[in-house]
Amino acid sequence: MKKFWYSTSTLIGMMVGVGMFALPYAFYKAGFFIGAFYFILIFSVFLILHLMMGEVVLRTKEEHRFVGYSGLYLGKAMRRLASFTNLFSIFGSLLAYILIAGSFMQIVSGSFLFSFAAGQLFFWFLMTVILLLGVLKMERIELVMLVFLLLMIVFMLLDGIGSLKLNNFFTFDPSNLFLPYGILIYSFSGISAIPIMRDILRVKEKMLKKSIITGLFIAAFIYFLFIFLGVGVSGSFVSEDAISGMAKLLGDKIIFLGALFGLFAIATSYMAYAFYLKQTLVYDFKISKNISLMIVSFVPIILFFISSASFVEIIVLLGAVFGGIEGIMLVKIYKEAKKRGNRKPEYSLRLSAVIFYIIILMFAAGIFYEIFYNL
C-alpha cells in the first residue's frame, strides 16, 4: 500500500496548489451555488479525463509525458501544439506560485523578515535550491505534505467555524458568472501526474485506477472544505489568495497556520510541476538533464520580472484556454490509443461517444468565451 499512497499523493500534490486559494474568491464573486454547480460538473469531467489518461499510459509501452503521447498518437502538428500549451501552462503555473508566495511569506514572517516582493523571491530561491540539489524524493514529499494539509485544513475549519455567516453563501453577481469555470479547471487538472504515478506503481499498475479515483476525491474534499471556510468567514472581505482576506476576521494564530498551510501547499505543487517539466524536457524533447534543470529553475523567475498579470488572471487563462485545449487533445489521444495502443491495459473504460462530445463542447465553449470576452 505504500506505493499506492505515494502515487495518490503525487496526484493530489499536482492539483492542490495555487488554484485552491482563488476558489473562495471565485465562489463568492459569482455566487456559492453557481460555483457549486461548476464544481460538480468539472469534477465529473476531470474524473473521466484522468482515468482516460491513465488508460492511455497503460496502453503504451514507451515512456512519455503528455507531449510525447500527443506526437505518438496525433502526429507532429499536434505534438507542436501540445508542446506549446504544455510548456506555457507549466511555466505559467510556476509563475503563479511565485506571485502568491509573497502574501504567505509576509504573514508567516510577521512582515519583519520579508516584504511582499522579497517573500516571492525567497520562495523561488528556496524551491530552486531544492530542485538543483535533487536531495528529495518527490513521492515521499507529497505523502508527508498530504497528511499535513489535511490536518491543517481540518484545524482551520474547526477554529474558524464560529465565524461563519450563512448569508455569505447567498450572493449572486451575473457579471462574474463564469469566473469559477477557469479556476476550477486549473484546480482539477492533474493529468500531468498520471505518467509519474505509473512510474511509482511500476509492476503494480493494476492499482492506478483506484489511485486516480482516490486522489480526485481527496482533492475535491480539500477544495470543498477550504471554499466553505473561505466564503463563510470572509464574505465581502474575500481576497484573491483567501488567507489575507480571513486575516481581517480571524485571530493571528489561525491566520499564521493558514499561511503556513498555503506555503506548504504551493511548495508541494511547485516541486511537482517542476519535476514533471524536467522529465518532459528529458523524455519528450531529448534535452540533457542538466540543461533541463537549468531551464526549469530559471525561466520562472525571468517571467516574474517581465510579467504584470495577477495570479488569478494567470490561472483563469491557463485553465479556460490551455486547460481546454489539452482536454480536447486528450479525448483525441484516448480514442487513438484505444485503436493503436501496443500494450494491454490493466483497465479499460467504456465511454459513450456522447460523453466525448459533451467534454469537447464544454472545453470549446470555455476557450471561446475566454478569448473573445475576457482577453
C-alpha positions, 0 to 999 in steps of 0.5 A: 500500500505504500506505493499506492499512497505515494502515487495518490499523493503525487496526484493530489500534490499536482492539483492542490496548489495555487488554484485552491486559494482563488476558489473562495474568491471565485465562489463568492464573486459569482455566487456559492451555488453557481460555483457549486454547480461548476464544481460538480460538473468539472469534477465529473469531467476531470474524473473521466479525463484522468482515468482516460489518461491513465488508460492511455499510459497503460496502453503504451509501452514507451515512456512519455509525458503528455507531449510525447503521447500527443506526437505518438498518437496525433502526429507532429502538428499536434505534438507542436501544439501540445508542446506549446500549451504544455510548456506555457501552462507549466511555466505559467503555473510556476509563475503563479506560485511565485506571485502568491508566495509573497502574501504567505511569506509576509504573514508567516514572517510577521512582515519583519523578515520579508516584504511582499516582493522579497517573500516571492523571491525567497520562495523561488530561491528556496524551491530552486535550491531544492530542485538543483540539489535533487536531495528529495524524493518527490513521492515521499514529499507529497505523502508527508505534505498530504497528511499535513494539509489535511490536518491543517485544513481540518484545524482551520475549519474547526477554529474558524467555524464560529465565524461563519455567516450563512448569508455569505453563501447567498450572493449572486453577481451575473457579471462574474458568472463564469469566473469559477469555470477557469479556476476550477479547471486549473484546480482539477487538472492533474493529468500531468501526474498520471505518467509519474504515478505509473512510474511509482506503481511500476509492476503494480499498475493494476492499482492506478485506477483506484489511485486516480479515483482516490486522489480526485476525491481527496482533492475535491474534499480539500477544495470543498472544505477550504471554499466553505471556510473561505466564503463563510468567514470572509464574505465581502472581505474575500481576497484573491489568495483567501488567507489575507482576506480571513486575516481581517476576521480571524485571530493571528494564530489561525491566520499564521497556520493558514499561511503556513498551510498555503506555503506548504501547499504551493511548495508541494505543487511547485516541486511537482510541476517542476519535476514533471517539466524536467522529465518532459524536457528529458523524455519528450524533447531529448534535452540533457538533464542538466540543461533541463534543470537549468531551464526549469529553475530559471525561466520562472523567475525571468517571467516574474520580472517581465510579467504584470498579470495577477495570479488569478488572471494567470490561472483563469487563462491557463485553465479556460484556454490551455486547460481546454485545449489539452482536454480536447487533445486528450479525448483525441489521444484516448480514442487513438490509443484505444485503436493503436495502443501496443500494450494491454491495459490493466483497465479499460473504460467504456465511454459513450461517444456522447460523453466525448462530445459533451467534454469537447463542447464544454472545453470549446465553449470555455476557450471561446468565451475566454478569448473573445470576452475576457482577453 
